[in-house]
Amino acid sequence: MRSTELKKTLEQFDKKELIRLIIESAKLNKDNMEWLEIELQKPDELQELPKYYKLKISKALDSNDFTAAKKAISDFKKASPDRENLIDLMIFYVEIGTEITLDCGDMYEDFYTKLENVYIDAIKLLNEWGIQNLLKKFRPRMETLVDKTEDVGWDIMTFFGIGMMNLELQEKRNEYEC
């Protein structure tokens, strides 16, 4: 059923029926319930949203569940248009993964590939948006990741460093355009 058809059908329901449908939909799937909780938050509660997703990312990566950690980023992106917090979550993901490898020792290639993918996605978004204050805000954390991974395997430091060079090129382009 298309959205327009659904809307027409729902407009025929009374309040009790709509409430029952919403509750049943929320019970069907944990994601539905989370989405509903987020949608029903008051604007001042939305400040807690990044903390909630950071906790999800941290728990997922601690249990080596990259799918759940990446899903947390994706869910945040759907729940909030806040670009700054989206980049913050992406960098947080890479920081947690980096801490895991520093604490546990050298990991496997796919582990680093997943960190690299989120890192480069963050850089792509920063470059795409070209927002100077975001570039300046996140640069130190990204440089710290390059420094921390100097002695880590699979050339992740090199990859992070190349990402930083791409970010620097965008900053120079932005300065030139101003």
C-alpha positions in Angstrom: 0.0 0.0 0.0 1.3 3.4 -0.9 1.5 6.3 1.6 -1.4 8.2 0.0 -3.6 5.1 0.2 -2.5 4.4 3.7 -3.3 8.0 4.7 -6.8 7.8 3.2 -7.5 4.5 5.0 -6.2 5.8 8.4 -8.3 9.0 8.1 -11.4 6.7 8.3 -10.3 5.2 11.6 -11.4 6.6 15.0 -8.9 7.6 17.7 -9.1 4.3 19.5 -8.4 2.3 16.4 -5.5 4.5 15.5 -4.0 4.1 19.0 -4.4 0.3 18.8 -2.7 0.2 15.4 0.2 2.3 16.6 0.7 0.1 19.7 0.5 -3.1 17.7 3.0 -1.7 15.1 5.4 -0.8 18.0 5.1 -4.3 19.4 5.9 -5.9 16.1 9.4 -4.7 15.8 11.9 -3.2 18.2 12.9 -0.6 15.6 9.3 0.5 15.3 9.2 1.1 19.1 12.5 3.0 19.1 11.4 5.2 16.2 8.1 5.9 18.0 9.9 6.8 21.2 12.1 9.2 19.3 9.3 10.8 17.4 7.3 11.4 20.6 10.2 13.1 22.4 10.0 16.7 23.4 12.5 19.0 21.7 14.5 19.4 24.8 14.8 15.6 25.1 16.3 15.4 21.6 19.6 16.5 23.1 19.8 13.1 24.7 19.6 11.4 21.4 23.3 11.4 20.5 24.1 9.9 24.0 21.6 7.1 23.4 23.1 6.2 20.0 26.7 6.5 21.4 25.7 3.9 24.0 24.3 1.7 21.3 27.5 2.0 19.3 29.7 1.4 22.2 27.8 -1.7 23.3 27.7 -3.1 19.8 31.4 -2.6 19.2 32.3 -4.0 22.6 30.5 -7.2 21.5 32.1 -7.1 18.0 28.7 -6.4 16.4 29.6 -4.0 13.6 26.2 -4.4 12.0 24.4 -3.1 15.1 26.9 -0.3 15.5 26.5 0.8 11.9 22.7 0.5 12.2 22.8 2.9 15.2 24.4 5.5 12.9 21.9 4.9 10.2 19.0 5.1 12.7 20.3 8.3 14.1 20.5 9.7 10.6 16.8 8.9 10.0 15.8 10.2 13.4 17.6 13.5 13.4 18.7 16.0 10.7 21.6 17.2 12.9 24.7 17.0 10.8 27.1 17.8 13.6 25.9 15.0 15.8 25.9 12.6 12.9 29.6 13.3 12.2 30.2 13.0 15.9 28.7 9.6 16.0 30.7 8.4 13.0 33.9 9.6 14.5 32.9 8.1 17.9 32.4 4.7 16.1 36.0 4.9 14.7 37.4 6.0 18.1 35.8 3.1 19.9 37.0 0.7 17.3 40.5 2.2 17.6 40.5 1.9 21.4 39.5 -1.8 21.0 42.4 -2.5 18.8 44.8 -0.6 21.1 43.5 -2.5 24.1 43.2 -5.9 22.5 46.1 -5.9 20.1 46.2 -6.3 16.3 42.8 -7.3 14.9 41.7 -8.9 11.6 41.5 -7.1 8.2 37.7 -6.8 8.1 37.7 -5.1 11.5 39.9 -2.3 10.1 38.0 -2.2 6.8 34.8 -1.4 8.7 36.5 1.4 10.7 38.0 2.8 7.5 34.6 2.8 5.8 32.9 4.8 8.5 35.9 7.1 8.7 35.9 7.8 5.0 32.1 8.3 5.0 32.5 11.0 7.7 35.2 12.7 5.6 32.9 12.5 2.5 30.1 14.1 4.4 32.3 16.8 5.8 33.7 17.5 2.3 30.2 17.4 0.7 28.8 19.8 3.3 31.9 22.0 3.3 30.8 23.6 6.6 33.9 25.3 8.0 33.0 25.1 11.7 32.4 21.3 11.4 35.7 20.8 9.6 37.5 22.7 12.3 35.6 21.0 15.2 36.3 17.5 14.1 39.8 17.9 12.6 41.6 17.4 16.0 39.7 14.1 16.8 40.5 12.8 13.3 44.1 13.8 13.6 44.3 12.0 17.0 43.0 8.8 15.2 45.8 9.1 12.7 48.4 9.5 15.6 46.9 6.6 17.7 47.0 4.2 14.8 50.6 4.7 13.9 51.7 1.3 15.2 48.5 -0.6 14.3 48.4 -3.2 11.6 46.8 -3.4 8.2 48.0 0.2 7.3 45.0 1.8 8.9 47.1 4.8 9.9 48.0 5.3 6.3 44.3 5.1 5.3 43.3 7.6 8.0 46.1 9.9 6.9 45.0 9.8 3.3 41.5 10.7 4.5 42.9 13.6 6.4 44.6 14.8 3.2 41.3 14.7 1.4 39.8 16.8 4.2 42.6 19.3 4.0 42.1 19.7 0.2 38.4 20.5 0.8 39.4 23.1 3.5 41.8 24.7 1.0 39.0 24.8 -1.7 36.6 26.4 0.8 39.2 29.0 1.7 39.8 29.8 -2.0 36.1 30.1 -2.7 35.6 32.6 0.1 
